[in-house]
């Protein structure tokens, strides 16, 4: 949310967040669960195990985007951003 540079992009972010929360709420209601993956402890454990790695990649990605937008970046910055995207996608595998 802090990367939103314009009111328009902040509105898009807010809309996506609102829809994500609504979708989560509906899925939990349909599944009659209080939390996601309540009935799949294996997948939940697997994601919990990988979460610290996702967090690091997300923080690196945010810093790289900030540098790219500010003009304080190297020639490899865009490539590194794509690497973080691929790393997160690979780490999520078929769960994300």
C-alpha positions in Angstrom: 0.0 0.0 0.0 2.9 2.3 0.7 4.1 1.9 -2.8 1.0 3.5 -4.3 2.2 6.8 -5.8 -1.2 8.2 -6.9 -4.7 8.4 -5.4 -5.8 6.3 -8.4 -3.4 3.5 -7.6 -4.3 3.6 -3.9 -7.9 3.2 -4.9 -7.1 0.1 -6.9 -5.1 -1.3 -4.0 -8.0 -0.6 -1.6 -10.4 -2.3 -4.0 -8.2 -5.3 -4.4 -7.8 -5.6 -0.6 -11.6 -5.2 -0.1 -12.3 -7.9 -2.6 -9.6 -10.2 -1.2 -11.2 -9.9 2.3 -14.7 -10.5 0.9 -13.5 -13.6 -1.0 -11.8 -15.0 2.1 -14.9 -14.4 4.1 -17.1 -16.2 1.6 -14.7 -19.1 1.2 -14.6 -19.5 5.0 -18.4 -19.4 5.2 -18.8 -22.0 2.4 -16.3 -24.3 4.0 -17.7 -23.6 7.5 -14.2 -22.9 8.8 -12.8 -20.2 11.0 -9.4 -20.0 9.2 -8.0 -20.9 5.8 -6.5 -24.4 5.5 -8.1 -25.5 8.8 -8.7 -28.9 7.3 -5.4 -29.3 5.5 -2.6 -29.3 8.1 0.0 -30.6 5.7 -0.4 -27.7 3.3 -0.7 -25.2 6.2 2.6 -26.5 7.7 4.3 -26.4 4.4 3.3 -22.8 3.8 4.2 -21.8 7.4 7.6 -23.3 6.8 8.1 -21.3 3.6 6.7 -18.0 5.0 10.0 -16.6 6.3 11.5 -17.0 2.8 8.5 -15.4 1.1 8.8 -12.5 3.6 12.4 -11.9 2.7 11.7 -12.0 -1.0 8.8 -9.6 -0.6 10.9 -7.1 1.4 13.7 -7.3 -1.2 11.1 -6.8 -4.0 9.7 -3.7 -2.2 13.1 -2.2 -1.8 14.0 -2.9 -5.5 10.7 -1.3 -6.6 11.4 1.8 -4.5 14.9 2.1 -6.0 13.5 1.7 -9.5 10.9 4.3 -9.0 13.3 6.8 -7.4 15.9 6.4 -10.2 18.5 5.1 -7.7 19.0 1.6 -9.2 21.4 -0.4 -11.1 21.1 -1.9 -14.6 20.1 -5.2 -13.0 17.2 -3.9 -10.9 14.4 -5.0 -13.2 15.9 -8.4 -13.6 16.2 -8.8 -9.9 12.5 -7.8 -9.5 11.6 -10.5 -11.9 13.7 -13.0 -10.0 11.9 -12.2 -6.8 8.5 -12.7 -8.6 9.7 -16.0 -9.9 11.1 -17.0 -6.5 7.8 -16.3 -4.7 5.8 -18.1 -7.4 8.1 -21.1 -7.3 7.9 -21.2 -3.5 4.1 -21.1 -3.5 4.0 -23.9 -6.1 0.4 -25.0 -6.6 -0.8 -23.6 -3.3 -0.7 -19.9 -4.2 
